[in-house]
Amino acid sequence: MDENTSAANNGLRKLTTFQLLNFCLGFFGLQFAWQMRIILSGPVTEDLGASPFIFGLIWLAGPVTGMVVQPIIGALSDNTHTKFGRRRPYLMLGAVLAAMALWAFPNSETIAGVIAQQLHIPVPALGGLLVAAVMIWIIDACVNAAQGPYRALIPDNIVPEQHSIANSYLSFAIGLGSVIAAGTAPFLKWIFDYQMSIEAQFIMAALAFLLGMSWTCLTFSEKHQETDKSDECTEKPAHTFIDDLKTFLNSSPEVYKICIMQFFTWIGVMCMFIFFTQFAIHTVYGVPDLSVVSDLMKDNYENSVAQATNFSSICFAVLNLVCFIVSIPIGIFSTKYGNKIVHLFSLIIMTAAYLLIGFTTNPIAVMILMGLAGIGWSSILSLPFAMLSEYIQKGSEGAVMGIFNIFIAGPQILVCTIVAWIISKCDFQSVEGLNYHWEYTFFIGAFVLLLSAIITNMIKEKVK
């Protein structure tokens, strides 16, 4: 980057529009991995024999690794000094390992067979599902290992008045990356009548993550690369994760409100992300549960599942297209009117969209409502982090972002267990066979998003 843009404020820089766009390319690639994980993990694991509850348990990989990996990696990156920088080693390691796991996940059954052959043992009945679960855990751990240090690059290197807009650019990258990742397979089917295989979509995600993160690591210079480390050590002793946790816990009451808001928000978000593809397959398209049926019955519904999966991809593309479109305006409006009021308005819109999705099975209506929910999603991706950054103590940015991630990851555990259990108990017999009330997840999500909006209204922002 052009170092002439460096600000006098402790070496922090004010970035140009081009530099902000360049900065967010790694997050663009990371979103390919996350999007394939969201859209396609359900069909893959259900085909391997996962019931709704087992599917929810497999999704535990995300929150558990988020709660463990992000705080640890954040604290480690705060105290890492290499010629490659503080954050970049973690970004690259996460990208490389995730790329390998992304390739392996849709080939889990084959890999289980190869392992069994090498060990000279029979292939376990659920061997493929076990391998798939392990790959999910690796993918989620690596994505989490990259996310915390990446977001910490903002308070590390960018002037405070650009924190909101920089986080909005990450939201912009997430939206654009998700649109392309989710829309590629439906686009190819629509234009060329070519159905992109699940394996090919995961390879696409692996390449995008690896190349995008490599670009960021090569082109974005960290402030601490240019700082004399001996001066740094004399000015401020190294801190531990426990020190950062104590500092976080001693923060102002507003930090607690932001964390509680984030907790309820992400229960609602994950109700959609974890279960939407299954909602599309089994509720919108009426496909019965296929986790315990014969291969012949699975073959009979193969075309319907493919159509429903493409529909789910289109809906996620619409969600993230709206996120992409409104991300920069949200950053501009929040700078002008404040983070709180913009975030509150966005959450109310998302709550209404969830309620309406739960009451319809019309594909067009569902797609439009997912687009409406994209306004809330764009705000969620940026403004809570901007609110929190006002209270971060210098030198603990990575650890604080990692600790804050607990209030993102923790709620997911509730969704993966309690909500998944509720769905597994709400079964019914349709004309086609056994099915579940997947729409209940949107009613639960709407309720907790409303709670999040109420808490948002209670937050007092710092006067700038």
N, C-alpha and C positions, 0 to 999 in steps of 0.2 A: 504494500500500500504506500501511498505518498506520505512520507513522514513529515513533510512540511505542514500537514494539517494538524500536527500534534498541538494540543492546547497547553497553556502554561499551568494548568491545574494538575500538578503532580504527574505530568506526562500523559494525561488522558486526552483523547483526540475527539474532535468533532468531525464526523464522517459525512462525505458527500452522498448523494443519492446512489451514485454508481458504486461507491464503497459499501454502502449498506446492502445493496443487492448482491454484491460479491460475497459479503460476509455471510449471507444466509444460504448459500448454495449447499453447504454441508447438511443443513437441516432439510433442504429440499430432497437430497438423496436419502437421508434417514427416514423420511416420511414414506418412501417407497416400501421399505422394510415393514414399517408399522402398519401401512395400509393393507399389504398382502396378509399380514398376520391377522388383522381384524376381519377382513372379508372372507378369507379362504380357510382359516383354521377350523371353522365349524364343519363344512363339507368334508374336509380331509379326515378329521377325527371321528365324525359320525360314520363315515364309510369303514373306518377301522373298528367300529363297535362301541363308540362313546355315547352313553345316554345323556340327557340334558344335565343331570347332576354331575356326571363324570366330566362332561365338557366344561362345566363351571369350575371343577377342581383343577383341570388342566390350565385354565385361565389364571389360576392362583400364581402361576409363574410371574406374571407381570407385577402384581402388587408386592409379592414377597421379595423378589429381586429388587424392586424399586425401593422398598423400605430398608433393605440391607445394603445394596450396591451403591445407590446414589449418595447417601450420607458418607459412606466410607471412601468412595472414589472422590467425592467432593473435598473431604478433608485431606486426603492424600495429595490431590492436585494443588490445594492451597500451599502445601509445604514441599512441592516438587520443584527442583531447579535443574534443568538440563539445557543443553545447547539447542534442543528442539522446543523449549518453552515449558510452561507449567501444565497447560491443558492438553496440548496437541498429542503427547504420547498416549493419553487415554482415549482420545478421539480415534486415533488410527488403530489401536489395538481392538477397540470395540467394533470398528467397521470390518476389520479382517475376519475376526471370529464370527461375527454375525453373518457375513457373506457365506461362509462355509455352512453354517447351520441352516440358512435360508435354502441353499441348494439341497441339503439333506432331508429337510422336513417332509416334502411331498413324496420322497422316495423311502420313507421310513419302513414300509413293509419289505421292500427289497433289501434294505440295509439289515433288517432283523434276520432275514433269510441268510444273508452272507455271513453274519456273525454266528448264527447257529451252525452253518456249514463248517466254518473255521474251527468251532469248538466241538464239532462232531456230536451235536445234541439236536433233538427234534425242535422245530420252530414252535415256541410257545404260542398258545391260542391268541393272546393279546400282545405278542411281541412287537408287532408294528406300532400298536398304540403306545407302548412303553417308549419305544425309540422316538416317536412323534412328540411325546410329552417332554423327553429330555431335550430335543431340539428346540421346542418352544421355550424351555427354561433358558437355554443358551442364548437364543435370539433376544429374549426380553432382558436378560442380564446385560448383554452387550449394548442394546439400545439405551438402557438406563445408565450404563457406564459412560456413554457418550453424551447424553442429554444434559446432565448436571454440569459438567465442565464446559459444555458449549454455552449454556445460558450464563455461566459465570464469566465468560469472555466479555459480556456487556458491561457489568460494573467494573471489571478489571481494566478495560481499555477505552471506554467511551464516556464522554462527559455526561454528568447526571441529567442535564436537560434533554438529552437524546435517549434516555433509557426507555421511555414509553414508545417512542417511534421505532427504536431498534427492536424491541420486543414485538412490535406490530409487524416489522419486516420478517421476523421469524414466523409469525402467524401467516403472513403473505406466502412465505416459502412452503409452509405446511399445507396451506390451501392449494397452491399450484401443484406441489408434488403429489398431493392426494388426488387431485383431479386427473392428472396424467396417469398415475399408477392405477387408479380405479377405472378410468375410462378407456384404457388401451384395449382390453379384451372385448368389451362391447362395441367399440369403434371398428375393430377389425372384423367382427362378426357382421356388423351393419353394412360396412362399405365393401368388403371382399368376401363375405359369407365364409369367413375362416374363424373357427372356434379355437382360440389360443388355449393351450392346455394349462392346467394348474401348475405343472412342473415348469413350463416356460415362463409363467408369470412370476414365479419365485426366483428364477434365474435373473429375470429383468430387475427384480427388486435388489438382489444381491449386487449386481453390477452398479446400479444407481447409487446405492449406499456407499460402496467402496470408492467409486469415482468422485462422488460429491464430497465426501469427507476428505479425500486426498487433496482435492482442489482447495478446500478451506485451509487445510494444514500447510499447503505450499504457498498460499497467497496472503494469508492474514497473519501479520506479525504481532506477537504479544508484547505488551508493555514491559513485562519483567525480563524479556530478553535483553532489553536495552538498559536495564537498571543495574547498577553495581551491586552485586549480591552482598559484598562486605558491608556496604552502607545499610542495606536492608536489614542485615542481621543485627547491626549495632542499634538501629533505630527501634526494632520491634522483635522480641524473641519469638521463636517458633511456637505456634499454638497447637493444641491437640483437639481432637474431635470433642472430647469432654469439655474443654474450655469453650468451644464454640456452642455446644449444647447449653451450657450454663448461661452464656451471653444471650442466646436465643430465648431461653426461658425467663430471663430477667428483662425482656423487652417490654415495650409499652402495651397497654390494654388493646390498642388497635391491632397489634400483631396477632394477638389471640383471636380477635374477631375475624381477621383475614384468614387465619388458619381454619376456624370453624366454618366460615363461608366456603373455603376451598374443599373441606371435608364433604359437606352436603352436595356441593356442585358436582364432585366427581363420582358420587354415588349415581347421580342422574346421568352423567355422561357415559359411564360404563354400562348402565342399563341398555343404552342404545348400542354402543360399540360391541359389546360381547354378544348380544342376542339379535341384532337386527337381521343378519343374514339368515338365521334360523327362522325369524319372523317372516321374512320374505318367502322362504322355501315352503314353510309349513302352514302359515296363516294366509298370506296373500295368494300363493299358488296352490294351496291345499294339498301338498304332498304329505302323506302320513310319515310317521317316524320310521326311519330306515335302519336304525342301529341294530335291530335284532331280527331282521328279515332275511330271506334267502337271497343269494346273488341274482337269481332270476328276477325277483321282484325289484331289486335295485336296478337291474337293467331296464325294466319296464318304465321306471321313473327317471332314467338317466337324462332324457331330453328335457323333462320338466325341471329337474334340478339345475341343469345347465342354464335354462332360461331364467330361473329364479336367481341363480348366482350372478348372471349378467345384470339382472334388474337391480340386485343389491349393489353391484359395482356402480351402476348408473346413479343410484340414489346417493351413494357416498361421494361420487364425483360431483353431483349437484350440491350436496352439503358443503363440500370443500371448494367448489367454484364460488359459491356465495361467500364463504370464508375468505377466499382469495380476493374477491372483488371489494369486500367491505373492510379488509384488514387495515389498509392504509387510511381510509376515512375514519375508522375507529380511533387510530392513533392520533389523527389530527383533531377530531372532536374531543378526545380525552385531554389533549393538551390545552384546548380552549375552555372546556366546560368542567374538566375534572374526571378522573378515572371512575369515581364512585357512581356518578349519575349515568354515565354511558354504560357501565357494566350492569347496573340495576335494570335499565331499560332493555338491554340485550337478554338478560336472564328471563325477564317476563315474557318476551317474545318466544324464547325457547320453550318455556313452560307451556304456553298455549299450543305450540306445534306438537309437543308430546301428547297432550290430551287428545287432540284431534286425530293423530296417527292411531291411537289406541281404539278409536271408534270407527275406523274405516279399513276396508280391504281393497279399495279401488287403487290400482297401481299409479295412475296419474296423480290422484290426490296425495298418496303417500310420498311420491317423488317431490311434489311441490312443497309439502310440509317439511320434508327433510331439508329442502333449500332454505325454508324459513328458520329452521333450527340452526342453520349455518351462521346466522347472525350472532346467536349466543355462543356458538363454538369459536368463532373468531375472537370474541371478547375474552372468553375463558383462556385462550392460548396466550394472551398478552397482558391484559390489565391487572389480574391478581399479582403477577410477577412485578409489574411496574409499581403497584401499591406497596409491595413488600420491600422493593429496592430502596424506598425512602428511609427504611429503618435498619439497613444492613451496615454493620461495622466494617470499616475497611480492613482488608486482609483475611476476612472470613467468608468471602462471597461464595466460594464453592461449597463450603460446609453448610452455610445457611440455606442455599438453594437445595442441597441434598436433604437437609432436615425438613424443609418446606415440602419436599416431595413425599414425605411420610403422609401428609394430609391429602395427597393425590393417590398414593398407593394403598394406604390403609382402607379407604372406602371401597376400593375394588375387591378387597377380601370379603366384605359383606355381600357384594353383588355376586361374586364367584361362589359363595357358599349359601347364604340365606336366600337370595333371590333365585339362584339356580334350584335350590331345594323346593321353594314355593312353586316354581314352574313344573318341577318333576312330580309334584303332588296334584297339580291341576290338569290332569289328563282327561280326555274324553274320546268316545268312539265316534268317528265320522264314517261316512259311506266308504271311504277309501281304507280306513283302518285306524289304529291308535294315533292320536295326535295330542298336542298340548296347547294351552292358552298362552302363547308367547306374547300376546298383546298386553298381558298384565304388567310386563316389564316397563311399558311406557306410562302406565298409571302410577307405578311406584316412582319412576323417574320424574314425572311431573310434580309429585308431592314434595320430593326432596329439593328440586330446583326452586320451588316456591319458598321453601324454608331458607334456601341460600339467598334468594332475593331479599327476604325480610332482614337477614343478618347484614347483607350489603348496605342496606339503608341505615343501619346503626353505626357504620364505620365513619369516623371523623378523619378526613384527610388532612395532611400537613398543609399549612398555608405557605405557598411559595412566594 
